[in-house]
């Protein structure tokens, strides 16, 4: 849908009712695409529900959560999955997961169900769970890697025995109103849809079985739904200019507001240690250092060196959040020279090409057991690497901010960039003083008057 806001402005004064109509139309322009990611157009989280066998009053099912997003993962404290039962179903037992609440099971005598809630919420079990309570791909504490970083760990699963449900394909009713939190809001889930039954290959790979019934639920992410304010910002610098362009002021909030002042700490405060020690790690609500930008994460891009055939950049990610250690973090950076990237020194790298042959988007993440863990705010709360680019003579330039990225994402969230007119410029351009013709004429006139009087 196309939105022509400037065109309708001429209708504001003569016809308020028309303005109201177009305002509603304009507002709806974003609802259909708010979860669309142009860098990962096919990215989603798919929940697959496979019925493996029928029970006397229900069925046994395995629920699998697949993260098909290239660079957006789910970190601690992990995912939580909810739905509403279509009838009066109960969960008799679970393996590899658990319901957060049992609900009212007072009507049952003897064998008590695991959960009797109409709208249960399921969470993953923690690592170290006894083997008799595990199934394949469970028990990671709700953490899911992104598909590009670690596809093996981008899958979670649990098993549940459902009672008071149908016992055939025609009598089973699909659950409704699926919700996925990871760990906070941000995902919107569509309705369950019956699909072709999943096939399973036995361990010896000599036999194939299939589910009795399968349905899928697709969930997509929207940064706007996840949080109203950004979570990261970008600063810039270069070897050819002493100017360090900071993150824009109030990128993620302002210190003057009451809500922000309660969620920031002065790093020079004498009580900093006691405040930090009392914090619960991996909390959804950040507690950041009090800065001009007030962002939990800052990404700094520094143009470091210029060679004859190459040029070099240093990228630093700094954590200002005292409540979060970022495991399996990643960056997605857009720059027109990634097609000529020669070397990445201490990060993993993968090209993301959402636009076919155009290679201008790179995904970077830490090396396992080296810098894949971004510590909380403090002296060691940063990771850094350097990138070496080969110069393409047809496109390369240090002028007009070409050497700086056009967009940066941290853990899938869009970071606030400085305005283009603030980028560090080349000295012969940025410091050059333009002389107007009028000034030349005035100086010449004064010189003539002075010469004539002499």
N, C-alpha and C positions, 0 to 999 in steps of 0.2 A: 504494500500500500504506500502510495506517495503522500507526503505531507507538505502542504503549501502554506505554511504559516505566514510568510511575508505577504502573500497574495490576499489573504483574508483580512489583513489589518485595515484595509480601506472600508470594510463593512462595520468596524467597531462602533462608530458614532451613529450612523443612520439607523442601524438595525441590531440592537443588542441580542435579539433572539437568534439571529443568524450567527452572531459571534459565539453564543452558547453552543449552538450545534457544531460549529467547527472546532470549538474547544474540546468537546467530547471526542470528535473525530481525531483531533490531534493527539489527545491523551491515549487513545487506543492504538496509535501508531507504534507505541513501544511495547504494548502488552504481548503482541504476537512474536516479537523478536528479542525480548529482554533476556531470554536464556540462550540465545544464539551466539556462538563464539566463532568469529570469522577465522581465527587461527586454528581452530579445532572443530570444524563444522559437523563432524560425525561423532564428537565426543559425548559420552553419556555414561550413566551407571545403569546397568540392566540387572533387574532382579528376576531370577528364573525359579519357578516353583514347580518341582517335579514330584508327582505322586508315584511312589515306588511300589506300594502294595495297599490292598484294602484290608481294613480291620472290621470287626463285627459292627461297630457304630461309627466308623469313619475311615481314616486312611493314615498311612505313614508317608511323609514327604521330606524331601531335601530342598532347602532354599539356598540358592547360590547368588552371591552379589559380585558382579563383574564390573570393575572400573575400566571402561574403555576410553577414558580421557587421557590424552597424550601427556599432559603436564600438570594436571590438577589431582592431588592425592588427598587422602584423609589421614590426618595426624591424630595423636593422642589428645583427648581421651577417647577418640574413636567414634565410629558410626553408631547410630541407633535407628532401628527400623520399626515403623508402626503401621497398623491398618485397622479397619473395622470389619468384624465378621458380618457376613450377610444373613446368617441365621443365629442360632444359639450355640455355636461351636465353643468348645473348650480345648485347651492344650493339656493332654494327659502327661506327656513327658517331653523332654528336650535333651539333645546331645550337641555339644559344640556351641551352645548359646543359652541364654536364659531370659525370661521375662522379668522386667524390673519390678513388677507388682503381681502378686498372686490374685488379688481381687476377692470377691465374696464367693467362697466355695461351700457355704454352710448347707446347701441342699444335697451335698454328696456325703454319703456315709460309707465308711470303710476306706476305699481307695480314693484319695483326694487328688484332684487334678493339679498340675503344675501352675496353671493360670486359668482363671474363669472370667477375666475381664472381656467386655465387649470390644474394647479397643486396646489390645495389648501392645507393649513396646518391648522390642527384643534388642539385646546387646550381646556383643561377643564375649567369650570367656577370656581370661588372662593367660599369658604364657605360663607354663608349668602346671596347667590343669591335669589331673590324673588321666591316664590314657583311656580308661573305661568311660570317660566323659567327653572324649574327643572324636571328631571325624576329620576327614581330609580338608585342609584349607581353613580350619577353625583356629581359635584360641591365639589371636594376635593382639588382643586388647583393643580390637576395633580399628586397627591401623591398616590402611590400604595404600599400596604404592601406586604411582601413576603407571599407565601402560607403557610409556616410552622408557621410564627409568628401570622398572623391574616387573615385567609382565607376570612372572611366577607368583609374586606377592601382591598382585593387583586383584586377587580373588579371595573371597571369604564365603563360608558356608556353615549352615547348621541344620540339624534334623529335628523334626517335631512330629509327634503323634497327635492327630486331631480327632476328637470325639464329638458326638452329637452332630455329625455332618453326614453328607450323602455317601453312599457306598458304591456308586456307579458314576460313569461320566455324565449321565443325564441328571443325576440328583445332587451332585456337588455344586455348590454355589461359590463363585469367586469372591474373595474378600474385596473390600472397597476402601477408598480414601487412604491410599498408601502415603506415608510420609517418610522422609529420610533426612536425618540430621547428622552433620559431619564436621564437628560435633554440634555446631549451632545451625541456624537456618541457612537457606541458600538454595536448596534443591526443591524442585517442583516435580511431582510424580504423576504420570498419566494413569488411566484406568488399566486394569489387568486385561490382557488379551490372550485368548487361547491360541496356541501355536502348535506346530508339528511336534510330536513327542520327542524328547531328547533321547539319543542313542548312547549307550555306554559300552565300552570295550573292556572285556575281562582282562585280568592281569597277564594271562598268557597270550593275549591278543589273538585268540582263536575263536572267540565267540562274541557276538554283539547282542545286547539286550536293549530294551527301551522302556521309557517311563509309560505308565498307564494313562497319564494325562499331564500336560505341561501348559503353563501360562507365563507370560512375561509382563513385567512392569518396567517402563523406561523413565528414568529421572534425569533432568537436566539442571544445570547450575546457572544461577544469576548472581553476580556480585552485588547488584543493587538489593536483592533480597537478603543477602548474607550480612551486610552491614551498610548503614547509611553513609558512612564516611570511608575514605580510602584507608589502606593499611600500610602503604609504603610510598616513598618518594625518591627522587633522583637528584643527585648533585653532579656537577661537571667541572673539569679543569683540564689544563693542557700545558705542555712544556713551553709553548711559544707565547704564553700570556700569564701574567702573575695573578690574574683574577680567578678566584674560585667561586663558581656560581653555586650558591647553596640551594637546598630544597626551598620551594616557595613557602613563604610564611603561611602558617595555619593550613598546611597541606592536609593534615589529618585531624585538625582541631586547633583551638586556640587556648592558650593558658588562662586567659581572662575569664572564660566561662566557668560556671560552678561545676558542671559535670566533668570538665577536663581537669580542673585543679584538684579534684578528688582522685584522679587516676594518673597523676604524675608525681615523680619524686626528684628532688634536687640532687644531682650526683655528688655535690659537695656537702650535703647535709651530714652533720655528725651522727645522726640517728639512722643513716642509710642501712647499716648492717643489720640493725634490729628490725627495721621495716621489711627488708628483703627476706630475712630468716623466718618471718612469720607468714610468708606468702605460700599459697598452694601452687605448686608448679603446674604448668599446662592448663591454666585457667583460660576460659574463653574471653573474659574481659581483660584487656591488657592493662598493665601498670607500667608506664613508660617513663624515661627520663624527661624532665621538663626541658623542652627545646623550643626553638622557633617554629619547627614544623610539626612537632607532637606526633610523629609517626613511630610505630613499633619497629619498622625496618627502613633503612636508608641504603640505597645502591649508589655507589660513586663510580663514575666513568672518567678515567684520566688518560689522556693521550700522552704517552710516556716518551717515545723515541721516534725519530724519523731517519730511516735508512734510504739508500739509493733505490733499492727495489722493494723494500718492505717498510711497514710502520707498525708500531707496537702500542697496545692499550693495556692498562691495569684496571681490573674490576674488583671492587671491594664491597662486600655486603656486611653491614653493621646492624647488630640487634640492639635496640633500645628498650626492649620489653623485658622487665624483671620476672614476668610470670610465665614465660614460654621459652623452652628449648626447642628449636626447630629441627626435627629429624627428617632426613630425606628431603631437604629443601631443594628448590630448583628456581632457575631464572629462565625467562624467555625474552630474547632481545631481538628487536628488528633493526637491521642496518643494511644498506644496499651493498656493502662490501663483503658480506658473509660468503658469497660465492667464491671469494678468494682467500678464505681463512686457511692458513697454513699450519698453525700449531696452537694448541691449547695446553698450557703448562701444568696446571694442577686441578682442573675440573674435567668431568666427563662432558662430551659434546655429542649432540645429535641435530642434524638438520631437520627442520619442520618446513614442509613445502605445501602449504594449503592452496597455493595458487599455481599448481602444476610445476612447470620448469623454472619458475622464478625462485631463486634460493636467497632470500633476504631475512630469514627468521631462523634463529638458533636457540636450542635448549641446552642449558648448562646446569650441571648439578655436581655435588661433591663426590669424591672418591671414597669408596667404602672403607671404614675404619681410619680414615685420614682426615677428611674435612666434610663428611656428609652430615655432621652434627653441628648445628649452629647454636652455640651456648647462649644463655641468657645475658642480658645487658651487663657489661663489665669489661675488665681488661682483655679477656679472651673471647668476648662476644662478637667475633668477626671472622670472616673467611675471605680469601682473596686469590686471584689468579691473574695471569697475563695472557693476552691473545696476540698472535703474530699474523698480520695480514700482508698479502702480496699486493703491490700496487697495480691497478689496471689503468694504464695511461689514458684510456678513453673516458674514464669516469672519476679517477682519484683527484681529490682536492681537499685542502685544509680550509678553504674559503667558505663563508656563509654557513658554517656549522655542519658541513657535510660529514665530517668525521665523527659526529656525535650520533647516538642512536635516536631513532624516531619514536620508539616505544619500548618500555621494559615492564615485564610482569614478574612478580615474586609469588611463588606458590599459586600461580594462576590468577592473581589479582593485579589489576592494572595500577601501575604506580604513577604518581603525579610528577609530571615533567616540568622543568623550568620553561618560561616562555622563550620562543626562538630568538627574540631580540636581545635576550640576556646572555646568550652563548658567548664563550670566549672567542674573540675575533683575532685574526692575524694582525700583528703590530702595524704593518704598512697599510692596513685597511681600517682597523679600529681606532688607531691614533691619528689618522690623517685628517687634517683640518681643511675643510672645503672653504675656498676664498670666493666670496660673491663678487660679481662685476661691480655692484654699487660700492663696495669697500675699495676696490681698485680705483674707481673714479674719484672717491673722496680723498684718498691718499694722494692721487695725482694732482687734484685741485689744490690741496694744501701745499704741496711742493711748489706748484706754480706761483701761488700767492707769496710764499716765502721767498722764492727766487726773484720775483718782481720787486718786492719791497727792499730786497738787498741791493 
